[in-house]
Amino acid sequence: MQEQRVTIASTVGLHARPAAAFVQAASQHPCEVRIGRPDGELADAKSILAVLGLALAHGEEAVVRTDGEGDDAALTALTAALSVDHDAVH
């Protein structure tokens, strides 16, 4: 099992499009992936309803936990994805 804290970079938080992209990325990995607040229960990161239900906001710290086959690679990819604001105008 691997776990890492990450700050949500998306200006809209983990809502709608960013949440869908995160769930899609999590679903590409064979391991179990969970996400949540450091002091709270973790949700299934492969479920859009579970991720949206967390209502993680911009700048909020989250925990990503992976367990199983390829958990190191999944953790690296998913925490990197959360650390970038893909909706930012360059």
SEKE-771611 format. One line per 3 residues: number of its first residue (from 0); their letters; for each residue z, x, y of N, C-alpha, C, O. Coordinates in steps of 0.2 Angstrom, whole numbers, plus 5000, padded with zeros to 4 digits. Each point is the difference from the previous one (the first is absolute). Layout:
N
NUM> a> Z:X:Y:Z:X:Y:Z:X:Y:Z:X:Y | ...
END
This chain:
90
0> mqe> 5000:5004:4994:5000:4996:5006:5000:5004:5006:5004:5005:5001 | 4992:4994:5004:4999:5003:5006:5002:4995:5006:4998:4994:4999 | 5005:5009:5006:5001:4995:5006:5000:5004:5006:5002:5006:5001
3> qrv> 4995:4991:5005:5000:5003:5006:5000:4995:5006:4998:4995:4999 | 5005:5007:5006:5001:4996:5006:4994:5002:5005:4998:5005:5000 | 5000:4989:5003:4994:5001:5004:5001:4995:5006:5002:4995:4999
6> tia> 4995:5007:5007:5000:4996:5006:4994:4996:5000:4994:5003:5000 | 5006:4991:5001:4994:4995:5001:4996:5002:5006:5003:4999:5006 | 4991:5004:4994:4996:5002:5006:4996:4994:5003:4999:5000:5006
9> stv> 4999:4995:4990:4996:4995:5002:5003:4996:5006:5006:4998:4999 | 4990:5001:5006:5003:4997:5006:5002:4993:4999:5004:4997:5004 | 4993:5000:4991:5002:4993:4998:5004:5000:4994:5002:4994:4998
12> glh> 5001:5011:5000:5004:5001:4994:4997:4999:4994:4993:5000:5000 | 5010:4998:4995:4997:4999:4993:4998:4993:4999:5004:4996:4997 | 4992:5002:5007:4998:4993:5001:4992:4999:4999:4996:5004:5002
15> arp> 5002:4990:4995:4993:4998:4999:4996:5006:4998:5001:5002:4994 | 4994:5001:5010:4995:5005:4998:5004:5006:4997:4998:5002:4995 | 5007:5001:5009:5003:5006:4997:5003:4999:4993:5000:5004:4996
18> aaa> 5004:4990:5004:5003:4998:4993:4995:5000:4995:5001:5002:4994 | 4993:4994:5007:4995:5000:4995:4997:5006:4998:4999:5001:4994 | 5000:5004:5010:4998:5006:4999:5005:5004:4996:4998:5004:4995
21> fvq> 5008:4996:5006:5005:5003:4997:5001:4998:4993:5000:5003:4995 | 5000:4990:5004:5000:4997:4993:4994:5002:4996:5001:5001:4994 | 4993:4999:5009:4994:5002:4996:5001:5007:4998:4998:5002:4994
24> aas> 5004:5003:5010:5001:5007:4999:5006:5001:4994:4999:5003:4996 | 5006:4993:5005:5005:5000:4995:4998:4998:4993:5001:5003:4995 | 4994:4992:5005:4998:4997:4994:4995:5005:4996:4998:4999:4994
27> qhp> 5000:5006:5009:4995:5005:4997:5004:5005:4996:4997:5004:4996 | 5009:4996:5004:5004:5004:4996:5004:4997:4994:5002:4994:5001 | 4998:5009:4994:5002:4997:4994:5008:5000:5000:5003:4996:4996
30> cev> 5000:5007:5008:5008:5000:5000:5002:4994:5004:4997:4997:5003 | 5010:5002:4996:5003:4995:5003:5001:5002:5007:5002:5006:5001 | 4997:4990:5004:5001:5002:5007:5004:4994:5004:4999:4994:4999
33> rig> 5006:5009:5004:5005:4995:5004:5001:5002:5007:4999:5006:5001 | 5002:4990:5003:5001:5001:5007:5005:4996:5003:5001:4994:4998 | 5003:5008:5007:5005:4996:5004:5004:5004:5005:4998:5006:5001
36> rpd> 5007:4991:5001:5004:5004:5005:5005:5004:4996:5002:4999:4995 | 5000:5007:5009:5005:5004:4996:5006:4997:4998:5003:5002:4995 | 5000:4993:5008:5006:4997:4998:4999:4993:4997:5005:4996:4999
39> gel> 4989:5003:4999:4998:4993:4997:4997:5001:4993:4999:5005:4997 | 5000:4989:5001:4996:4999:4993:4993:5002:5001:4997:4999:5005 | 5000:5004:4990:4993:5002:5000:4996:4995:4997:5002:4997:4995
42> ada> 4992:5002:5008:4995:4995:4998:4994:5003:4996:4999:5006:5001 | 4998:4990:4995:4994:5003:4996:4994:5001:5005:4998:4996:5004 | 5000:5010:4997:4995:5002:5005:4993:4998:4998:4995:5001:5004
45> ksi> 5004:4996:4990:4994:4998:4998:4999:4993:5001:4995:4997:4998 | 5010:5000:5005:5000:4992:5002:5000:4999:5007:5004:5002:5004 | 4990:4995:4999:4999:4999:5007:5006:4996:5002:5002:5001:5006
48> lav> 5000:4994:4991:5005:4995:5002:5007:5004:5001:5004:4999:5004 | 4997:5005:4991:5006:5004:5000:5000:5005:5006:5006:5001:5004 | 4989:5002:4997:4999:5005:5006:5001:4997:5007:5003:5002:5004
51> lgl> 4993:4992:4996:5000:4996:5007:5007:4998:5001:5003:4999:5005 | 5001:4999:4989:5007:4997:5001:5005:5005:5003:5005:4998:5002 | 4993:5008:4997:5005:5005:5003:5000:5000:5007:5005:5002:5004
54> ala> 4989:4997:4999:4999:5000:5008:5002:5006:5003:5004:5000:5005 | 4994:5006:4992:5001:5006:5003:4997:5001:5006:4994:4999:5000 | 5009:5003:5005:4997:5001:5007:4998:5007:5002:5003:5005:4996
57> hge> 4993:4996:5009:4998:5006:5002:5006:5005:5002:5005:4997:5003 | 4996:5009:4995:5005:5004:5001:5006:4999:4996:5005:5004:5000 | 4995:4992:4995:5005:4998:4996:5000:5005:4994:4994:5002:4997
60> eav> 5011:5000:5000:5000:5005:4994:5000:4996:4994:5003:4994:4999 | 4993:5008:4996:4999:4996:4994:5001:5006:4994:5000:5006:5001 | 5002:4991:4993:5000:5004:4994:4995:4998:4996:4999:4994:4998
63> vrt> 4997:5011:4999:4995:4999:4995:5003:5004:4994:5001:5005:5000 | 4999:4991:4994:5002:5003:4994:4995:4999:4995:4997:4994:4999 | 5001:5011:4997:4995:4999:4995:5003:5003:4993:5005:5004:5000
66> dge> 4993:4993:4995:5003:5001:4993:4994:4999:4995:4997:4995:4999 | 5002:5011:4997:4995:4999:4995:4995:5005:5000:5000:5005:5004 | 4994:4994:4993:4995:5004:5000:4997:5001:5007:4998:4996:5003
69> gdd> 5001:5011:4999:4997:5001:5006:5004:4999:5006:4998:4999:5006 | 5009:5000:4993:5004:4998:5006:5000:5005:5005:5001:4998:5006 | 4999:5009:4993:4999:5004:5006:4994:4999:5004:5001:5000:5006
72> aal> 4993:5000:4991:4994:4998:5004:5000:4994:5004:4998:5000:5005 | 5005:4995:4992:5001:4993:5003:5004:5001:5006:4999:4997:5005 | 5007:5006:4994:5005:5000:5006:4997:5004:5005:5000:4998:5006
75> tal> 4996:5008:4993:4997:5004:5005:4995:4995:5004:5000:5000:5006 | 4996:4997:4990:4994:4996:5003:5003:4994:5004:4998:4999:5006 | 5007:4998:4992:5002:4994:5003:5005:5001:5006:4999:4996:5005
78> taa> 5005:5009:4995:5003:5002:5006:4996:5003:5005:5001:4998:5006 | 4994:5005:4992:4995:5003:5005:4996:4994:5004:4999:5000:5006 | 5000:4995:4990:4996:4994:5002:5005:4996:5005:4997:4997:5005
81> lsv> 5009:5003:4994:5005:4996:5005:5001:5004:5006:5002:4997:5005 | 4997:5010:4995:5001:5004:5005:4995:5000:5006:5001:5003:5005 | 4993:4994:4993:4995:5000:5005:4998:4993:5002:5000:4995:4997
84> dhd> 4999:5004:5010:4998:4994:5003:4993:4999:5000:4996:5002:5004 | 5001:4995:4991:4993:4999:4999:4997:4995:5005:4994:5000:5001 | 5010:4996:5002:4998:4995:5005:5000:5003:5008:4998:4997:5004
87> avh> 5004:5009:4996:5001:5003:5007:4993:5002:5002:4995:5002:4997 | 5004:4997:5010:4993:5001:5003:5000:5007:5002:5005:5003:5003 | 4990:5001:4995:5000:5007:5002:4995:5002:5006:4999:5005:5002
END
